[in-house]
Amino acid sequence: MYGGFLQMLKKRKELIPLIGFVGCAALGAATASIYFLLTKPDVILNNTQKLITINQQWKPVEELELVKKLTK
């Protein structure tokens, strides 16, 4: 796998700076994400996000119903 990639880089040397810049950007983004995750109290990981609710019972919100009545 890497042999073909290295051979391509030997043939197309103009791609080396592009790969370097993209690699530095990816490394910087990953480093910043880990830094903010570990040091900032307002960054929270939520592993219990609910994606779907089956048979949910909707109840009207009293404040919204009052606003609807007042705007009619």
PQR file with spaces between the fields and no chain letter, atoms N, CA, C, O and H, PARSE charges and radii, in Angstrom:
ATOM       1  N    MET     1       0.825   -1.193    0.000 -0.4000 1.5000
ATOM       2  CA   MET     1       0.000    0.000    0.000 -0.0000 2.0000
ATOM       3  C    MET     1       0.869    1.256    0.000  0.5500 1.7000
ATOM       4  O    MET     1       0.686    2.143   -0.834 -0.5500 1.4000
ATOM       5  N    TYR     2       1.807    1.327    0.932 -0.4000 1.5000
ATOM       6  CA   TYR     2       2.640    2.520    1.026 -0.0000 2.0000
ATOM       7  C    TYR     2       3.660    2.596   -0.092  0.5500 1.7000
ATOM       8  O    TYR     2       4.109    3.682   -0.457 -0.5500 1.4000
ATOM       9  H    TYR     2       1.956    0.607    1.609  0.4000 1.0000
ATOM      10  N    GLY     3       4.028    1.441   -0.639 -0.4000 1.5000
ATOM      11  CA   GLY     3       4.996    1.427   -1.728 -0.0000 2.0000
ATOM      12  C    GLY     3       4.481    2.176   -2.942  0.5500 1.7000
ATOM      13  O    GLY     3       5.219    2.949   -3.552 -0.5500 1.4000
ATOM      14  H    GLY     3       3.663    0.559   -0.342  0.4000 1.0000
ATOM      15  N    GLY     4       3.214    1.954   -3.304 -0.4000 1.5000
ATOM      16  CA   GLY     4       2.618    2.662   -4.433 -0.0000 2.0000
ATOM      17  C    GLY     4       2.506    4.150   -4.171  0.5500 1.7000
ATOM      18  O    GLY     4       2.683    4.964   -5.077 -0.5500 1.4000
ATOM      19  H    GLY     4       2.615    1.326   -2.808  0.4000 1.0000
ATOM      20  N    PHE     5       2.209    4.507   -2.922 -0.4000 1.5000
ATOM      21  CA   PHE     5       2.096    5.914   -2.561 -0.0000 2.0000
ATOM      22  C    PHE     5       3.448    6.605   -2.664  0.5500 1.7000
ATOM      23  O    PHE     5       3.545    7.716   -3.185 -0.5500 1.4000
ATOM      24  H    PHE     5       2.065    3.846   -2.186  0.4000 1.0000
ATOM      25  N    LEU     6       4.486    5.950   -2.169 -0.4000 1.5000
ATOM      26  CA   LEU     6       5.826    6.541   -2.239 -0.0000 2.0000
ATOM      27  C    LEU     6       6.317    6.629   -3.676  0.5500 1.7000
ATOM      28  O    LEU     6       7.000    7.588   -4.035 -0.5500 1.4000
ATOM      29  H    LEU     6       4.407    5.047   -1.746  0.4000 1.0000
ATOM      30  N    GLN     7       5.983    5.648   -4.504 -0.4000 1.5000
ATOM      31  CA   GLN     7       6.362    5.711   -5.916 -0.0000 2.0000
ATOM      32  C    GLN     7       5.653    6.854   -6.614  0.5500 1.7000
ATOM      33  O    GLN     7       6.234    7.520   -7.472 -0.5500 1.4000
ATOM      34  H    GLN     7       5.428    4.868   -4.213  0.4000 1.0000
ATOM      35  N    MET     8       4.395    7.085   -6.249 -0.4000 1.5000
ATOM      36  CA   MET     8       3.671    8.206   -6.842 -0.0000 2.0000
ATOM      37  C    MET     8       4.317    9.529   -6.444  0.5500 1.7000
ATOM      38  O    MET     8       4.424   10.442   -7.262 -0.5500 1.4000
ATOM      39  H    MET     8       3.924    6.544   -5.552  0.4000 1.0000
ATOM      40  N    LEU     9       4.750    9.632   -5.180 -0.4000 1.5000
ATOM      41  CA   LEU     9       5.397   10.866   -4.744 -0.0000 2.0000
ATOM      42  C    LEU     9       6.735   11.077   -5.449  0.5500 1.7000
ATOM      43  O    LEU     9       7.123   12.214   -5.716 -0.5500 1.4000
ATOM      44  H    LEU     9       4.664    8.890   -4.515  0.4000 1.0000
ATOM      45  N    LYS    10       7.434   10.002   -5.748 -0.4000 1.5000
ATOM      46  CA   LYS    10       8.694   10.135   -6.481 -0.0000 2.0000
ATOM      47  C    LYS    10       8.449   10.632   -7.896  0.5500 1.7000
ATOM      48  O    LYS    10       9.248   11.393   -8.441 -0.5500 1.4000
ATOM      49  H    LYS    10       7.119    9.077   -5.531  0.4000 1.0000
ATOM      50  N    LYS    11       7.331   10.197   -8.496 -0.4000 1.5000
ATOM      51  CA   LYS    11       7.007   10.634   -9.855 -0.0000 2.0000
ATOM      52  C    LYS    11       6.475   12.065   -9.867  0.5500 1.7000
ATOM      53  O    LYS    11       6.792   12.841  -10.768 -0.5500 1.4000
ATOM      54  H    LYS    11       6.682    9.578   -8.054  0.4000 1.0000
ATOM      55  N    ARG    12       5.672   12.411   -8.873 -0.4000 1.5000
ATOM      56  CA   ARG    12       5.018   13.728   -8.831 -0.0000 2.0000
ATOM      57  C    ARG    12       5.465   14.475   -7.586  0.5500 1.7000
ATOM      58  O    ARG    12       4.744   14.525   -6.589 -0.5500 1.4000
ATOM      59  H    ARG    12       5.415   11.781   -8.141  0.4000 1.0000
ATOM      60  N    LYS    13       6.626   15.043   -7.646 -0.4000 1.5000
ATOM      61  CA   LYS    13       7.214   15.721   -6.489 -0.0000 2.0000
ATOM      62  C    LYS    13       6.447   16.991   -6.107  0.5500 1.7000
ATOM      63  O    LYS    13       6.589   17.481   -4.987 -0.5500 1.4000
ATOM      64  H    LYS    13       7.212   15.003   -8.455  0.4000 1.0000
ATOM      65  N    GLU    14       5.646   17.520   -7.013 -0.4000 1.5000
ATOM      66  CA   GLU    14       4.886   18.737   -6.705 -0.0000 2.0000
ATOM      67  C    GLU    14       3.783   18.479   -5.680  0.5500 1.7000
ATOM      68  O    GLU    14       3.241   19.428   -5.113 -0.5500 1.4000
ATOM      69  H    GLU    14       5.531   17.122   -7.923  0.4000 1.0000
ATOM      70  N    LEU    15       3.442   17.217   -5.432 -0.4000 1.5000
ATOM      71  CA   LEU    15       2.407   16.897   -4.440 -0.0000 2.0000
ATOM      72  C    LEU    15       2.949   16.902   -3.006  0.5500 1.7000
ATOM      73  O    LEU    15       2.167   16.951   -2.056 -0.5500 1.4000
ATOM      74  H    LEU    15       3.882   16.446   -5.893  0.4000 1.0000
ATOM      75  N    ILE    16       4.258   16.853   -2.839 -0.4000 1.5000
ATOM      76  CA   ILE    16       4.830   16.767   -1.496 -0.0000 2.0000
ATOM      77  C    ILE    16       4.443   17.966   -0.628  0.5500 1.7000
ATOM      78  O    ILE    16       4.030   17.752    0.511 -0.5500 1.4000
ATOM      79  H    ILE    16       4.893   16.814   -3.611  0.4000 1.0000
ATOM      80  N    PRO    17       4.553   19.225   -1.100 -0.5600 1.5000
ATOM      81  CA   PRO    17       4.121   20.353   -0.246  0.2800 2.0000
ATOM      82  C    PRO    17       2.627   20.317    0.084  0.5500 1.7000
ATOM      83  O    PRO    17       2.223   20.647    1.199 -0.5500 1.4000
ATOM      84  N    LEU    18       1.809   19.912   -0.894 -0.4000 1.5000
ATOM      85  CA   LEU    18       0.366   19.833   -0.652 -0.0000 2.0000
ATOM      86  C    LEU    18       0.055   18.820    0.437  0.5500 1.7000
ATOM      87  O    LEU    18      -0.736   19.097    1.339 -0.5500 1.4000
ATOM      88  H    LEU    18       2.136   19.644   -1.800  0.4000 1.0000
ATOM      89  N    ILE    19       0.669   17.657    0.359 -0.4000 1.5000
ATOM      90  CA   ILE    19       0.454   16.626    1.376 -0.0000 2.0000
ATOM      91  C    ILE    19       0.975   17.101    2.726  0.5500 1.7000
ATOM      92  O    ILE    19       0.380   16.805    3.762 -0.5500 1.4000
ATOM      93  H    ILE    19       1.312   17.432   -0.374  0.4000 1.0000
ATOM      94  N    GLY    20       2.084   17.836    2.718 -0.4000 1.5000
ATOM      95  CA   GLY    20       2.624   18.378    3.968 -0.0000 2.0000
ATOM      96  C    GLY    20       1.675   19.375    4.622  0.5500 1.7000
ATOM      97  O    GLY    20       1.444   19.320    5.830 -0.5500 1.4000
ATOM      98  H    GLY    20       2.567   18.076    1.877  0.4000 1.0000
ATOM      99  N    PHE    21       1.123   20.291    3.818 -0.4000 1.5000
ATOM     100  CA   PHE    21       0.203   21.294    4.369 -0.0000 2.0000
ATOM     101  C    PHE    21      -1.084   20.655    4.888  0.5500 1.7000
ATOM     102  O    PHE    21      -1.574   21.012    5.960 -0.5500 1.4000
ATOM     103  H    PHE    21       1.310   20.336    2.837  0.4000 1.0000
ATOM     104  N    VAL    22      -1.623   19.718    4.126 -0.4000 1.5000
ATOM     105  CA   VAL    22      -2.856   19.044    4.547 -0.0000 2.0000
ATOM     106  C    VAL    22      -2.598   18.223    5.807  0.5500 1.7000
ATOM     107  O    VAL    22      -3.434   18.191    6.710 -0.5500 1.4000
ATOM     108  H    VAL    22      -1.225   19.428    3.256  0.4000 1.0000
ATOM     109  N    GLY    23      -1.456   17.566    5.871 -0.4000 1.5000
ATOM     110  CA   GLY    23      -1.108   16.798    7.075 -0.0000 2.0000
ATOM     111  C    GLY    23      -0.951   17.691    8.297  0.5500 1.7000
ATOM     112  O    GLY    23      -1.412   17.344    9.384 -0.5500 1.4000
ATOM     113  H    GLY    23      -0.776   17.591    5.138  0.4000 1.0000
ATOM     114  N    CYS    24      -0.299   18.848    8.126 -0.4000 1.5000
ATOM     115  CA   CYS    24      -0.150   19.788    9.250 -0.0000 2.0000
ATOM     116  C    CYS    24      -1.500   20.330    9.698  0.5500 1.7000
ATOM     117  O    CYS    24      -1.738   20.486   10.896 -0.5500 1.4000
ATOM     118  H    CYS    24       0.076   19.131    7.242  0.4000 1.0000
ATOM     119  N    ALA    25      -2.390   20.619    8.744 -0.4000 1.5000
ATOM     120  CA   ALA    25      -3.723   21.122    9.098 -0.0000 2.0000
ATOM     121  C    ALA    25      -4.507   20.064    9.868  0.5500 1.7000
ATOM     122  O    ALA    25      -5.173   20.382   10.852 -0.5500 1.4000
ATOM     123  H    ALA    25      -2.197   20.492    7.771  0.4000 1.0000
ATOM     124  N    ALA    26      -4.433   18.809    9.428 -0.4000 1.5000
ATOM     125  CA   ALA    26      -5.154   17.733   10.117 -0.0000 2.0000
ATOM     126  C    ALA    26      -4.585   17.520   11.515  0.5500 1.7000
ATOM     127  O    ALA    26      -5.336   17.335   12.473 -0.5500 1.4000
ATOM     128  H    ALA    26      -3.891   18.551    8.628  0.4000 1.0000
ATOM     129  N    LEU    27      -3.271   17.544   11.631 -0.4000 1.5000
ATOM     130  CA   LEU    27      -2.640   17.387   12.947 -0.0000 2.0000
ATOM     131  C    LEU    27      -3.000   18.548   13.866  0.5500 1.7000
ATOM     132  O    LEU    27      -3.262   18.339   15.051 -0.5500 1.4000
ATOM     133  H    LEU    27      -2.661   17.694   10.853  0.4000 1.0000
ATOM     134  N    GLY    28      -3.017   19.766   13.336 -0.4000 1.5000
ATOM     135  CA   GLY    28      -3.394   20.929   14.140 -0.0000 2.0000
ATOM     136  C    GLY    28      -4.841   20.865   14.601  0.5500 1.7000
ATOM     137  O    GLY    28      -5.145   21.202   15.746 -0.5500 1.4000
ATOM     138  H    GLY    28      -2.805   19.936   12.374  0.4000 1.0000
ATOM     139  N    ALA    29      -5.732   20.437   13.721 -0.4000 1.5000
ATOM     140  CA   ALA    29      -7.149   20.327   14.094 -0.0000 2.0000
ATOM     141  C    ALA    29      -7.346   19.268   15.167  0.5500 1.7000
ATOM     142  O    ALA    29      -8.107   19.474   16.113 -0.5500 1.4000
ATOM     143  H    ALA    29      -5.485   20.163   12.791  0.4000 1.0000
ATOM     144  N    ALA    30      -6.668   18.144   15.026 -0.4000 1.5000
ATOM     145  CA   ALA    30      -6.793   17.082   16.031 -0.0000 2.0000
ATOM     146  C    ALA    30      -6.210   17.530   17.364  0.5500 1.7000
ATOM     147  O    ALA    30      -6.792   17.266   18.416 -0.5500 1.4000
ATOM     148  H    ALA    30      -6.050   17.976   14.258  0.4000 1.0000
ATOM     149  N    THR    31      -5.062   18.209   17.326 -0.4000 1.5000
ATOM     150  CA   THR    31      -4.436   18.691   18.552 -0.0000 2.0000
ATOM     151  C    THR    31      -5.313   19.732   19.242  0.5500 1.7000
ATOM     152  O    THR    31      -5.484   19.688   20.461 -0.5500 1.4000
ATOM     153  H    THR    31      -4.590   18.423   16.471  0.4000 1.0000
ATOM     154  N    ALA    32      -5.870   20.668   18.472 -0.4000 1.5000
ATOM     155  CA   ALA    32      -6.738   21.692   19.058 -0.0000 2.0000
ATOM     156  C    ALA    32      -7.986   21.059   19.663  0.5500 1.7000
ATOM     157  O    ALA    32      -8.426   21.464   20.739 -0.5500 1.4000
ATOM     158  H    ALA    32      -5.731   20.703   17.482  0.4000 1.0000
ATOM     159  N    SER    33      -8.557   20.075   18.985 -0.4000 1.5000
ATOM     160  CA   SER    33      -9.749   19.412   19.512 -0.0000 2.0000
ATOM     161  C    SER    33      -9.464   18.726   20.838  0.5500 1.7000
ATOM     162  O    SER    33     -10.244   18.843   21.783 -0.5500 1.4000
ATOM     163  H    SER    33      -8.200   19.747   18.110  0.4000 1.0000
ATOM     164  N    ILE    34      -8.363   18.021   20.908 -0.4000 1.5000
ATOM     165  CA   ILE    34      -8.002   17.337   22.159 -0.0000 2.0000
ATOM     166  C    ILE    34      -7.699   18.349   23.253  0.5500 1.7000
ATOM     167  O    ILE    34      -8.090   18.152   24.404 -0.5500 1.4000
ATOM     168  H    ILE    34      -7.729   17.927   20.140  0.4000 1.0000
ATOM     169  N    TYR    35      -7.006   19.430   22.909 -0.4000 1.5000
ATOM     170  CA   TYR    35      -6.679   20.467   23.897 -0.0000 2.0000
ATOM     171  C    TYR    35      -7.948   21.083   24.476  0.5500 1.7000
ATOM     172  O    TYR    35      -8.091   21.194   25.693 -0.5500 1.4000
ATOM     173  H    TYR    35      -6.689   19.590   21.974  0.4000 1.0000
ATOM     174  N    PHE    36      -8.871   21.484   23.599 -0.4000 1.5000
ATOM     175  CA   PHE    36     -10.106   22.106   24.077 -0.0000 2.0000
ATOM     176  C    PHE    36     -10.955   21.117   24.870  0.5500 1.7000
ATOM     177  O    PHE    36     -11.605   21.496   25.844 -0.5500 1.4000
ATOM     178  H    PHE    36      -8.755   21.394   22.610  0.4000 1.0000
ATOM     179  N    LEU    37     -10.952   19.866   24.460 -0.4000 1.5000
ATOM     180  CA   LEU    37     -11.721   18.852   25.171 -0.0000 2.0000
ATOM     181  C    LEU    37     -11.200   18.650   26.587  0.5500 1.7000
ATOM     182  O    LEU    37     -11.982   18.437   27.513 -0.5500 1.4000
ATOM     183  H    LEU    37     -10.424   19.558   23.669  0.4000 1.0000
ATOM     184  N    LEU    38      -9.898   18.714   26.757 -0.4000 1.5000
ATOM     185  CA   LEU    38      -9.305   18.434   28.063 -0.0000 2.0000
ATOM     186  C    LEU    38      -9.213   19.660   28.967  0.5500 1.7000
ATOM     187  O    LEU    38      -9.166   19.509   30.187 -0.5500 1.4000
ATOM     188  H    LEU    38      -9.262   18.887   26.005  0.4000 1.0000
ATOM     189  N    THR    39      -9.185   20.866   28.407 -0.4000 1.5000
ATOM     190  CA   THR    39      -8.926   22.044   29.235 -0.0000 2.0000
ATOM     191  C    THR    39     -10.108   22.991   29.391  0.5500 1.7000
ATOM     192  O    THR    39     -10.144   23.758   30.353 -0.5500 1.4000
ATOM     193  H    THR    39      -9.223   20.989   27.415  0.4000 1.0000
ATOM     194  N    LYS    40     -11.058   22.967   28.494 -0.4000 1.5000
ATOM     195  CA   LYS    40     -12.164   23.926   28.540 -0.0000 2.0000
ATOM     196  C    LYS    40     -13.386   23.294   29.191  0.5500 1.7000
ATOM     197  O    LYS    40     -13.823   22.225   28.765 -0.5500 1.4000
ATOM     198  H    LYS    40     -11.028   22.344   27.712  0.4000 1.0000
ATOM     199  N    PRO    41     -13.942   23.926   30.206 -0.5600 1.5000
ATOM     200  CA   PRO    41     -15.089   23.329   30.892  0.2800 2.0000
ATOM     201  C    PRO    41     -16.385   23.407   30.085  0.5500 1.7000
ATOM     202  O    PRO    41     -17.333   22.682   30.388 -0.5500 1.4000
ATOM     203  N    ASP    42     -16.451   24.270   29.066 -0.4000 1.5000
ATOM     204  CA   ASP    42     -17.694   24.383   28.308 -0.0000 2.0000
ATOM     205  C    ASP    42     -17.771   23.402   27.139  0.5500 1.7000
ATOM     206  O    ASP    42     -18.759   23.403   26.404 -0.5500 1.4000
ATOM     207  H    ASP    42     -15.681   24.859   28.820  0.4000 1.0000
ATOM     208  N    VAL    43     -16.751   22.569   26.954 -0.4000 1.5000
ATOM     209  CA   VAL    43     -16.768   21.533   25.926 -0.0000 2.0000
ATOM     210  C    VAL    43     -17.150   20.223   26.599  0.5500 1.7000
ATOM     211  O    VAL    43     -16.478   19.771   27.526 -0.5500 1.4000
ATOM     212  H    VAL    43     -15.949   22.569   27.551  0.4000 1.0000
ATOM     213  N    ILE    44     -18.233   19.618   26.125 -0.4000 1.5000
ATOM     214  CA   ILE    44     -18.763   18.416   26.769 -0.0000 2.0000
ATOM     215  C    ILE    44     -18.972   17.339   25.711  0.5500 1.7000
ATOM     216  O    ILE    44     -19.507   17.606   24.634 -0.5500 1.4000
ATOM     217  H    ILE    44     -18.779   19.985   25.372  0.4000 1.0000
ATOM     218  N    LEU    45     -18.551   16.143   26.025 -0.4000 1.5000
ATOM     219  CA   LEU    45     -18.863   15.001   25.169 -0.0000 2.0000
ATOM     220  C    LEU    45     -20.170   14.387   25.652  0.5500 1.7000
ATOM     221  O    LEU    45     -20.329   14.106   26.840 -0.5500 1.4000
ATOM     222  H    LEU    45     -18.116   15.926   26.899  0.4000 1.0000
ATOM     223  N    ASN    46     -21.092   14.182   24.740 -0.4000 1.5000
ATOM     224  CA   ASN    46     -22.367   13.588   25.102 -0.0000 2.0000
ATOM     225  C    ASN    46     -22.520   12.298   24.317  0.5500 1.7000
ATOM     226  O    ASN    46     -22.847   12.326   23.130 -0.5500 1.4000
ATOM     227  H    ASN    46     -20.963   14.410   23.775  0.4000 1.0000
ATOM     228  N    ASN    47     -22.288   11.170   24.969 -0.4000 1.5000
ATOM     229  CA   ASN    47     -22.380    9.884   24.288 -0.0000 2.0000
ATOM     230  C    ASN    47     -23.777    9.298   24.342  0.5500 1.7000
ATOM     231  O    ASN    47     -24.011    8.236   23.766 -0.5500 1.4000
ATOM     232  H    ASN    47     -22.022   11.147   25.932  0.4000 1.0000
ATOM     233  N    THR    48     -24.707    9.947   25.010 -0.4000 1.5000
ATOM     234  CA   THR    48     -26.040    9.373   25.183 -0.0000 2.0000
ATOM     235  C    THR    48     -27.087   10.155   24.394  0.5500 1.7000
ATOM     236  O    THR    48     -28.223   10.296   24.846 -0.5500 1.4000
ATOM     237  H    THR    48     -24.517   10.810   25.479  0.4000 1.0000
ATOM     238  N    GLN    49     -26.721   10.658   23.237 -0.4000 1.5000
ATOM     239  CA   GLN    49     -27.672   11.412   22.435 -0.0000 2.0000
ATOM     240  C    GLN    49     -28.712   10.460   21.845  0.5500 1.7000
ATOM     241  O    GLN    49     -28.372    9.425   21.272 -0.5500 1.4000
ATOM     242  H    GLN    49     -25.798   10.544   22.869  0.4000 1.0000
ATOM     243  N    LYS    50     -29.960   10.821   21.992 -0.4000 1.5000
ATOM     244  CA   LYS    50     -31.051    9.996   21.508 -0.0000 2.0000
ATOM     245  C    LYS    50     -31.370   10.421   20.075  0.5500 1.7000
ATOM     246  O    LYS    50     -31.662   11.589   19.820 -0.5500 1.4000
ATOM     247  H    LYS    50     -30.237   11.662   22.458  0.4000 1.0000
ATOM     248  N    LEU    51     -31.314    9.485   19.154 -0.4000 1.5000
ATOM     249  CA   LEU    51     -31.515    9.810   17.758 -0.0000 2.0000
ATOM     250  C    LEU    51     -32.970    9.680   17.314  0.5500 1.7000
ATOM     251  O    LEU    51     -33.401   10.391   16.407 -0.5500 1.4000
ATOM     252  H    LEU    51     -31.077    8.535   19.361  0.4000 1.0000
ATOM     253  N    ILE    52     -33.718    8.799   17.930 -0.4000 1.5000
ATOM     254  CA   ILE    52     -35.100    8.586   17.505 -0.0000 2.0000
ATOM     255  C    ILE    52     -35.948    8.235   18.738  0.5500 1.7000
ATOM     256  O    ILE    52     -35.490    7.553   19.655 -0.5500 1.4000
ATOM     257  H    ILE    52     -33.368    8.222   18.668  0.4000 1.0000
ATOM     258  N    THR    53     -37.168    8.713   18.731 -0.4000 1.5000
ATOM     259  CA   THR    53     -38.116    8.372   19.777 -0.0000 2.0000
ATOM     260  C    THR    53     -39.351    7.770   19.119  0.5500 1.7000
ATOM     261  O    THR    53     -39.959    8.380   18.240 -0.5500 1.4000
ATOM     262  H    THR    53     -37.540    9.267   17.986  0.4000 1.0000
ATOM     263  N    ILE    54     -39.706    6.589   19.546 -0.4000 1.5000
ATOM     264  CA   ILE    54     -40.853    5.894   18.967 -0.0000 2.0000
ATOM     265  C    ILE    54     -42.040    6.039   19.917  0.5500 1.7000
ATOM     266  O    ILE    54     -41.894    5.924   21.134 -0.5500 1.4000
ATOM     267  H    ILE    54     -39.212    6.093   20.260  0.4000 1.0000
ATOM     268  N    ASN    55     -43.216    6.294   19.343 -0.4000 1.5000
ATOM     269  CA   ASN    55     -44.466    6.454   20.101 -0.0000 2.0000
ATOM     270  C    ASN    55     -44.389    7.587   21.121  0.5500 1.7000
ATOM     271  O    ASN    55     -44.798    7.431   22.271 -0.5500 1.4000
ATOM     272  H    ASN    55     -43.335    6.387   18.354  0.4000 1.0000
ATOM     273  N    GLN    56     -43.859    8.724   20.684 -0.4000 1.5000
ATOM     274  CA   GLN    56     -43.769    9.864   21.590 -0.0000 2.0000
ATOM     275  C    GLN    56     -45.138   10.519   21.737  0.5500 1.7000
ATOM     276  O    GLN    56     -45.857   10.702   20.754 -0.5500 1.4000
ATOM     277  H    GLN    56     -43.526    8.850   19.749  0.4000 1.0000
ATOM     278  N    GLN    57     -45.482   10.860   22.932 -0.4000 1.5000
ATOM     279  CA   GLN    57     -46.741   11.526   23.220 -0.0000 2.0000
ATOM     280  C    GLN    57     -46.498   13.029   23.290  0.5500 1.7000
ATOM     281  O    GLN    57     -45.757   13.501   24.152 -0.5500 1.4000
ATOM     282  H    GLN    57     -44.898   10.712   23.731  0.4000 1.0000
ATOM     283  N    TRP    58     -47.119   13.779   22.385 -0.4000 1.5000
ATOM     284  CA   TRP    58     -46.944   15.227   22.352 -0.0000 2.0000
ATOM     285  C    TRP    58     -48.005   15.875   23.235  0.5500 1.7000
ATOM     286  O    TRP    58     -49.191   15.554   23.158 -0.5500 1.4000
ATOM     287  H    TRP    58     -47.721   13.395   21.685  0.4000 1.0000
ATOM     288  N    LYS    59     -47.545   16.787   24.065 -0.4000 1.5000
ATOM     289  CA   LYS    59     -48.462   17.545   24.916 -0.0000 2.0000
ATOM     290  C    LYS    59     -48.315   19.014   24.560  0.5500 1.7000
ATOM     291  O    LYS    59     -47.195   19.484   24.360 -0.5500 1.4000
ATOM     292  H    LYS    59     -46.581   17.047   24.127  0.4000 1.0000
ATOM     293  N    PRO    60     -49.402   19.742   24.475 -0.5600 1.5000
ATOM     294  CA   PRO    60     -49.286   21.162   24.140  0.2800 2.0000
ATOM     295  C    PRO    60     -48.629   21.946   25.280  0.5500 1.7000
ATOM     296  O    PRO    60     -48.860   21.678   26.459 -0.5500 1.4000
ATOM     297  N    VAL    61     -47.813   22.910   24.895 -0.4000 1.5000
ATOM     298  CA   VAL    61     -47.167   23.782   25.873 -0.0000 2.0000
ATOM     299  C    VAL    61     -48.128   24.912   26.187  0.5500 1.7000
ATOM     300  O    VAL    61     -48.616   25.589   25.283 -0.5500 1.4000
ATOM     301  H    VAL    61     -47.626   23.128   23.938  0.4000 1.0000
ATOM     302  N    GLU    62     -48.397   25.113   27.457 -0.4000 1.5000
ATOM     303  CA   GLU    62     -49.420   26.084   27.864 -0.0000 2.0000
ATOM     304  C    GLU    62     -49.095   27.492   27.394  0.5500 1.7000
ATOM     305  O    GLU    62     -49.986   28.215   26.949 -0.5500 1.4000
ATOM     306  H    GLU    62     -48.000   24.563   28.192  0.4000 1.0000
ATOM     307  N    GLU    63     -47.832   27.890   27.486 -0.4000 1.5000
ATOM     308  CA   GLU    63     -47.439   29.245   27.087 -0.0000 2.0000
ATOM     309  C    GLU    63     -47.654   29.455   25.593  0.5500 1.7000
ATOM     310  O    GLU    63     -48.097   30.524   25.173 -0.5500 1.4000
ATOM     311  H    GLU    63     -47.109   27.302   27.847  0.4000 1.0000
ATOM     312  N    LEU    64     -47.343   28.439   24.789 -0.4000 1.5000
ATOM     313  CA   LEU    64     -47.537   28.576   23.346 -0.0000 2.0000
ATOM     314  C    LEU    64     -49.013   28.630   22.986  0.5500 1.7000
ATOM     315  O    LEU    64     -49.412   29.379   22.095 -0.5500 1.4000
ATOM     316  H    LEU    64     -46.983   27.571   25.130  0.4000 1.0000
ATOM     317  N    GLU    65     -49.814   27.847   23.669 -0.4000 1.5000
ATOM     318  CA   GLU    65     -51.253   27.885   23.418 -0.0000 2.0000
ATOM     319  C    GLU    65     -51.822   29.258   23.767  0.5500 1.7000
ATOM     320  O    GLU    65     -52.691   29.768   23.060 -0.5500 1.4000
ATOM     321  H    GLU    65     -49.490   27.239   24.393  0.4000 1.0000
ATOM     322  N    LEU    66     -51.340   29.850   24.841 -0.4000 1.5000
ATOM     323  CA   LEU    66     -51.793   31.192   25.228 -0.0000 2.0000
ATOM     324  C    LEU    66     -51.394   32.220   24.172  0.5500 1.7000
ATOM     325  O    LEU    66     -52.188   33.096   23.829 -0.5500 1.4000
ATOM     326  H    LEU    66     -50.634   29.435   25.415  0.4000 1.0000
ATOM     327  N    VAL    67     -50.190   32.121   23.665 -0.4000 1.5000
ATOM     328  CA   VAL    67     -49.742   33.049   22.640 -0.0000 2.0000
ATOM     329  C    VAL    67     -50.553   32.887   21.371  0.5500 1.7000
ATOM     330  O    VAL    67     -50.882   33.874   20.713 -0.5500 1.4000
ATOM     331  H    VAL    67     -49.545   31.410   23.944  0.4000 1.0000
ATOM     332  N    LYS    68     -50.881   31.643   21.017 -0.4000 1.5000
ATOM     333  CA   LYS    68     -51.711   31.409   19.826 -0.0000 2.0000
ATOM     334  C    LYS    68     -53.088   32.040   19.973  0.5500 1.7000
ATOM     335  O    LYS    68     -53.615   32.625   19.027 -0.5500 1.4000
ATOM     336  H    LYS    68     -50.613   30.841   21.551  0.4000 1.0000
ATOM     337  N    LYS    69     -53.669   31.918   21.167 -0.4000 1.5000
ATOM     338  CA   LYS    69     -54.985   32.504   21.407 -0.0000 2.0000
ATOM     339  C    LYS    69     -54.937   34.025   21.340  0.5500 1.7000
ATOM     340  O    LYS    69     -55.855   34.664   20.827 -0.5500 1.4000
ATOM     341  H    LYS    69     -53.241   31.442   21.935  0.4000 1.0000
ATOM     342  N    LEU    70     -53.859   34.594   21.864 -0.4000 1.5000
ATOM     343  CA   LEU    70     -53.748   36.054   21.879 -0.0000 2.0000
ATOM     344  C    LEU    70     -53.474   36.636   20.497  0.5500 1.7000
ATOM     345  O    LEU    70     -53.850   37.777   20.231 -0.5500 1.4000
ATOM     346  H    LEU    70     -53.113   34.075   22.282  0.4000 1.0000
ATOM     347  N    THR    71     -52.830   35.882   19.617 -0.4000 1.5000
ATOM     348  CA   THR    71     -52.501   36.403   18.295 -0.0000 2.0000
ATOM     349  C    THR    71     -53.585   36.167   17.266  0.5500 1.7000
ATOM     350  O    THR    71     -53.474   36.661   16.144 -0.5500 1.4000
ATOM     351  H    THR    71     -52.525   34.955   19.834  0.4000 1.0000
ATOM     352  N    LYS    72     -54.638   35.426   17.607 -0.4000 1.5000
ATOM     353  CA   LYS    72     -55.721   35.184   16.637 -0.0000 2.0000
ATOM     354  C    LYS    72     -56.633   36.372   16.526  0.5500 1.7000
ATOM     355  O    LYS    72     -57.595   36.342   15.759 -0.5500 1.4000
ATOM     356  H    LYS    72     -54.729   35.025   18.519  0.4000 1.0000
